[in-house]
Amino acid sequence: LYYSLDCQMTAICSDRYLPPLINDFISDGDDSNFSRLYEFSTWLYTFHYSYNDGEYAKLAMSHLWFDILRFVKKAATTTSPTEMLDAKIPQFVLFSGHDTTIMPLLVSLGIWDGTWAPYASMWNMELYHIAEPHPNYPSAKAFRIIFNGEVLTDKVNGCNSDLCDIAILLKLVDPIATMNLRCEIEAVTEGSPNDLHIAIKDKQVVHHEYTAAFVVMISLISFVLGAVVMRNVGVSARDNIHGSCLEKSLAARDCVTKEARSGISYGSIEGEF
């Protein structure tokens, strides 16, 4: 069922065959088997996005937010398009992704409604310079989030209007916007023995002191075992070829010719070791 969603939607949207059991869709929100399977598949695929305050989504989107904020922070240092041009800061940046990129991105902002992102969805973030001092925009910079034509900025925690101070955005996503995450799994139980908490610490890559030695040891063992096995295979193949030649009442050159036609030669077998 994990990937049934794509099969369902491509079949129904292109008027292809659907099994009779789920060929009962009428309209969105109906109680058809098709809709029920669609909703279950969506939940199965996206449950982990929002679980534990969206920790998975925040981790998954850390690299993307890092790239986005690189441009946001540069643009925030200017006050006009002219300054941006002079500083060679792009006024428009396009990122291309999937539905499974947009949904966790929305989750990381706390504004996803649980609905699967439609085909050809568009997520926009606009930046504004506030020319006149305003108590709602102490940094004189504001942002606006739009998803498929709907303004969602007021749904961001700490925002209450279409425009919101950029400091709120940075406070929300700057801690997760990094290319180097240090992730440690802590066996902590809170409320349920099955709870698993992932702690993000120091924004540094973990270096375990025994990792390199362990990898080298495993590699050497694999190499030795592989060499022994392949040597035995090679010897067995060579013996079979010798036996075949001895058993047959063919001339030696005929046997060699036959082996050459089959692509087998002692040189090629032994040369691999």
C-alpha distance (Angstrom), angle and dihedral (degrees) to the residues before:
residue distance angle dihedral
L1 . . .
Y2 3.81 . .
Y3 3.79 94.0 .
S4 3.80 99.2 25.0
L5 3.81 90.8 104.6
D6 3.81 94.0 72.8
C7 3.81 91.2 46.3
Q8 3.80 92.0 49.7
M9 3.77 96.5 48.3
T10 3.80 97.7 42.9
A11 3.81 90.4 48.4
I12 3.80 97.1 48.8
C13 3.81 94.8 40.5
S14 3.81 92.5 52.3
D15 3.83 96.0 40.5
R16 3.78 92.6 -114.8
Y17 3.77 127.3 152.2
L18 3.80 118.6 -67.1
P19 3.82 123.7 -171.8
P20 3.83 109.6 -100.8
L21 3.81 91.5 -116.4
I22 3.81 92.9 65.3
N23 3.80 99.1 26.8
D24 3.81 91.1 99.8
F25 3.81 104.2 93.8
I26 3.81 114.6 141.2
S27 3.79 107.9 161.1
D28 3.79 142.1 -27.5
G29 3.76 112.8 -65.4
D30 3.79 96.5 20.8
D31 3.80 121.2 135.2
S32 3.79 94.6 -116.8
N33 3.78 121.6 139.0
F34 3.79 87.5 -117.1
S35 3.82 92.2 57.4
R36 3.78 93.2 43.2
L37 3.80 91.7 52.1
Y38 3.81 89.6 46.0
E39 3.81 91.9 52.4
F40 3.79 93.3 45.7
S41 3.82 92.3 48.5
T42 3.80 89.9 50.0
W43 3.79 91.8 50.5
L44 3.80 91.9 45.9
Y45 3.81 91.7 52.5
T46 3.81 99.2 41.1
F47 3.81 106.2 32.0
H48 3.79 92.5 99.9
Y49 3.82 91.9 52.9
S50 3.80 93.4 73.7
Y51 3.80 100.2 25.3
N52 3.81 116.6 118.7
D53 3.80 93.8 10.1
G54 3.79 92.3 -49.9
E55 3.80 96.4 -61.6
Y56 3.81 92.1 152.9
A57 3.81 92.8 49.3
K58 3.80 92.3 47.9
L59 3.78 91.1 50.9
A60 3.81 93.1 45.2
M61 3.83 92.6 49.1
S62 3.81 96.4 44.7
H63 3.82 93.9 101.3
L64 3.79 93.6 45.1
W65 3.81 92.6 48.8
F66 3.79 88.7 49.1
D67 3.80 90.1 56.9
I68 3.81 93.0 44.1
L69 3.80 94.8 48.9
R70 3.80 91.7 49.4
F71 3.80 88.0 69.4
V72 3.81 95.1 35.8
K73 3.79 93.4 55.1
K74 3.79 92.6 47.2
A75 3.79 92.2 48.5
A76 3.81 90.6 47.8
T77 3.81 89.9 64.3
T78 3.81 91.7 63.7
T79 3.78 133.2 70.0
S80 3.80 102.7 -158.8
P81 3.82 143.4 24.9
T82 3.80 88.2 -107.9
E83 3.79 91.3 59.3
M84 3.78 89.6 48.5
L85 3.79 90.9 52.8
D86 3.79 91.9 47.7
A87 3.81 90.3 50.3
K88 3.81 90.7 44.8
I89 3.79 91.5 -121.0
P90 3.82 111.8 152.5
Q91 3.80 115.6 -118.4
F92 3.79 92.0 -155.0
V93 3.80 127.2 37.7
L94 3.80 123.3 -177.4
F95 3.80 124.6 -157.8
S96 3.79 120.6 -174.3
G97 3.79 121.7 -154.2
H98 3.79 145.6 136.5
D99 3.77 136.7 -86.5
T100 3.80 85.0 -98.8
T101 3.81 87.6 58.1
I102 3.80 97.3 49.6
M103 3.80 95.7 47.8
P104 3.83 97.6 55.8
L105 3.80 88.8 41.1
L106 3.81 88.5 58.5
V107 3.80 90.3 44.4
S108 3.80 91.1 54.1
L109 3.82 87.3 58.9
G110 3.79 92.1 45.2
I111 3.81 93.4 -119.5
W112 3.81 105.6 105.6
D113 3.81 113.2 120.5
G114 3.82 95.2 -158.3
T115 3.81 94.3 -105.0
W116 3.78 118.6 130.1
A117 3.80 111.0 -107.4
P118 3.83 107.7 -105.3
Y119 3.78 124.0 -123.7
A120 3.83 113.6 -76.2
S121 3.82 92.5 14.0
M122 3.79 119.0 173.2
W123 3.80 128.3 -152.4
N124 3.81 115.4 -166.0
M125 3.77 131.6 -171.0
E126 3.79 116.3 -170.6
L127 3.80 126.2 -167.1
Y128 3.78 124.2 -148.9
H129 3.79 135.0 -169.0
I130 3.82 111.2 -141.7
A131 3.80 105.2 -141.9
E132 3.83 97.6 -168.5
P133 3.82 122.4 51.3
H134 3.80 111.0 -99.1
P135 3.81 130.1 177.8
N136 3.82 91.5 -134.1
Y137 3.80 91.8 56.2
P138 3.82 108.3 42.8
S139 3.82 91.9 162.4
A140 3.83 91.0 51.9
K141 3.81 87.1 -127.8
A142 3.79 125.7 100.6
F143 3.79 137.7 180.0
R144 3.78 135.8 -153.7
I145 3.81 127.7 -157.9
I146 3.81 119.7 -151.3
F147 3.79 125.4 -179.7
N148 3.80 118.1 -172.2
G149 3.80 91.3 -24.4
E150 3.82 96.1 -47.6
V151 3.80 118.9 112.9
L152 3.81 108.8 -130.4
T153 3.80 101.1 171.7
D154 3.80 93.8 107.6
K155 3.83 89.3 58.4
V156 3.81 91.7 61.7
N157 3.79 111.4 101.9
G158 3.80 108.1 -98.5
C159 3.80 95.7 19.6
N160 3.81 125.0 102.5
S161 3.79 105.1 173.0
D162 3.81 142.4 40.3
L163 3.80 89.9 -87.5
C164 3.79 122.5 48.6
D165 3.78 134.1 -176.9
I166 3.78 112.0 -93.6
A167 3.81 90.8 -131.7
I168 3.82 88.2 72.3
L169 3.79 91.3 54.4
L170 3.79 92.6 48.8
K171 3.80 91.9 47.6
L172 3.80 89.2 52.4
V173 3.80 102.6 45.2
D174 3.81 107.5 16.4
P175 3.84 92.0 81.9
I176 3.82 90.4 58.5
A177 3.81 98.0 36.7
T178 3.79 102.4 99.7
M179 3.78 141.5 116.9
N180 3.81 93.2 -144.7
L181 3.77 116.9 57.4
R182 3.76 125.6 178.1
C183 3.77 106.9 -153.6
E184 3.77 124.2 -175.1
I185 3.79 125.4 179.1
E186 3.77 111.5 -135.5
A187 3.79 121.1 -162.3
V188 3.79 95.9 -135.3
T189 3.78 122.3 151.3
E190 3.77 118.4 -155.1
G191 3.76 116.9 167.8
S192 3.77 94.3 -26.5
P193 3.83 132.6 45.0
N194 3.80 87.8 -135.4
D195 3.79 96.2 59.6
L196 3.78 112.9 121.7
H197 3.77 118.4 -167.0
I198 3.77 123.4 -162.3
A199 3.78 114.2 -156.8
I200 3.79 119.4 -157.5
K201 3.78 109.5 -153.6
D202 3.79 138.3 179.2
K203 3.83 94.9 -16.3
Q204 3.79 90.0 -109.0
V205 3.77 132.9 124.9
V206 3.80 113.5 -103.2
H207 3.80 115.7 -117.1
H208 3.80 114.1 -167.3
E209 3.80 112.6 -159.8
Y210 3.80 95.5 -138.2
T211 3.80 98.5 41.5
A212 3.81 96.8 91.3
A213 3.81 93.9 45.9
F214 3.80 91.2 48.6
V215 3.80 92.9 50.4
V216 3.81 91.8 48.5
M217 3.82 91.8 49.2
I218 3.81 93.0 49.8
S219 3.81 90.5 46.7
L220 3.82 92.3 52.3
I221 3.80 92.8 47.9
S222 3.81 91.0 48.7
F223 3.81 91.0 48.3
V224 3.82 93.7 50.5
L225 3.81 94.0 45.9
G226 3.79 91.0 46.1
A227 3.80 91.8 50.4
V228 3.82 92.2 50.1
V229 3.79 93.6 47.9
M230 3.80 94.0 45.7
R231 3.81 91.4 46.3
N232 3.80 90.1 54.6
V233 3.78 90.3 47.7
G234 3.78 90.6 50.1
V235 3.80 93.8 48.7
S236 3.80 91.0 47.4
A237 3.80 91.4 50.4
R238 3.79 91.1 48.5
D239 3.80 92.6 49.6
N240 3.79 91.2 49.4
I241 3.79 90.2 52.7
H242 3.83 91.6 49.3
G243 3.82 90.9 48.2
S244 3.76 92.1 49.3
C245 3.77 91.1 53.4
L246 3.80 94.5 46.9
E247 3.80 95.0 47.4
K248 3.75 95.4 51.6
S249 3.77 122.2 75.2
L250 3.75 92.0 -134.5
A251 3.74 126.3 121.7
A252 3.83 115.9 -98.2
R253 3.74 92.1 -111.8
D254 3.81 91.9 53.1
C255 3.80 89.9 54.0
V256 3.80 92.1 48.8
T257 3.79 90.0 48.1
K258 3.80 91.2 52.4
E259 3.81 91.3 49.3
A260 3.79 91.2 49.6
R261 3.81 90.2 52.5
S262 3.81 90.6 52.7
G263 3.79 91.9 50.7
I264 3.84 94.4 -114.8
S265 3.79 124.1 127.5
Y266 3.77 134.7 156.0
G267 3.78 90.3 -123.2
S268 3.81 94.9 56.4
I269 3.80 93.1 46.6
E270 3.78 96.3 47.1
G271 3.78 92.7 38.9
E272 3.78 92.1 65.9
F273 3.84 92.9 67.7
